[in-house]
Amino acid sequence: MTQTPVEEMSFEQAMKELEAVVDNLERGNVALDESITLYERGAALKKRCEDELKRAEEKVAAITLDANGTPTGTQPLDAG
């Protein structure tokens, strides 16, 4: 596991580490205290991935298309 703060990780980094956390927990060859720490880190990584996916979905949803279906730019996201 890395010591990189979760909030500084890219989606890909967080996903890769989350997969490693799940693998370690599934194997069950870690002490209880370490399992709890891994679970907490995994929960933070999962949230980071979900947040990044949501941000990407919002960017895609903001793409405007012309009459031919060609992207013409983005429109501001609804801040409300």
C-alpha positions as CSV (number, residue, x, y, z in Angstrom):
1,M,0.0,0.0,0.0
2,T,1.2,3.5,-0.7
3,Q,1.3,6.3,1.7
4,T,-0.1,8.8,-0.8
5,P,-3.1,10.7,0.6
6,V,-6.2,9.3,-1.0
7,E,-7.4,12.8,-2.0
8,E,-4.3,13.3,-4.1
9,M,-4.7,10.1,-6.1
10,S,-5.9,9.8,-9.6
11,F,-8.8,7.5,-10.3
12,E,-6.4,4.9,-11.7
13,Q,-4.1,5.0,-8.7
14,A,-7.0,4.7,-6.2
15,M,-8.6,1.8,-8.1
16,K,-5.3,-0.1,-8.3
17,E,-4.7,0.3,-4.6
18,L,-8.4,-0.5,-3.8
19,E,-8.0,-3.8,-5.7
20,A,-4.8,-4.6,-3.6
21,V,-6.7,-3.8,-0.4
22,V,-9.6,-6.1,-1.3
23,D,-7.2,-8.8,-2.3
24,N,-5.4,-8.6,1.1
25,L,-8.6,-8.6,3.0
26,E,-10.0,-11.6,1.0
27,R,-6.9,-13.6,1.6
28,G,-7.4,-13.1,5.4
29,N,-3.7,-13.3,6.2
30,V,-3.5,-10.0,8.0
31,A,-3.9,-9.3,11.7
32,L,-7.2,-7.9,13.0
33,D,-5.8,-4.4,13.6
34,E,-4.2,-4.3,10.1
35,S,-7.5,-5.6,8.6
36,I,-9.4,-2.6,10.2
37,T,-6.8,-0.2,8.9
38,L,-7.0,-1.8,5.4
39,Y,-10.8,-1.6,5.5
40,E,-10.7,2.1,6.5
41,R,-8.2,2.8,3.7
42,G,-10.4,0.8,1.2
43,A,-13.5,2.8,2.2
44,A,-11.7,6.0,1.5
45,L,-10.3,4.7,-1.8
46,K,-13.8,3.6,-2.8
47,K,-15.2,7.0,-2.1
48,R,-12.4,8.7,-4.1
49,C,-13.2,6.4,-7.1
50,E,-16.9,7.2,-6.8
51,D,-16.2,10.9,-6.6
52,E,-13.9,10.9,-9.6
53,L,-16.5,8.9,-11.7
54,K,-19.2,11.3,-10.7
55,R,-17.0,14.3,-11.8
56,A,-16.3,12.6,-15.1
57,E,-20.0,11.8,-15.7
58,E,-20.8,15.5,-15.0
59,K,-18.2,16.6,-17.5
60,V,-19.7,14.3,-20.1
61,A,-23.2,15.4,-19.4
62,A,-22.1,19.1,-19.9
63,I,-20.9,18.4,-23.5
64,T,-23.2,20.2,-26.0
65,L,-23.9,18.8,-29.4
66,D,-24.8,20.6,-32.6
67,A,-27.6,19.5,-34.9
68,N,-25.3,16.8,-36.5
69,G,-24.4,15.4,-33.1
70,T,-20.9,16.9,-33.2
71,P,-19.5,18.2,-29.8
72,T,-19.5,22.0,-29.9
73,G,-18.3,22.7,-26.4
74,T,-19.5,22.5,-22.9
75,Q,-22.2,24.2,-21.0
76,P,-21.9,25.3,-17.4
77,L,-22.9,22.7,-14.8
78,D,-26.0,23.6,-12.8
79,A,-24.6,24.8,-9.5
80,G,-27.9,24.2,-7.7
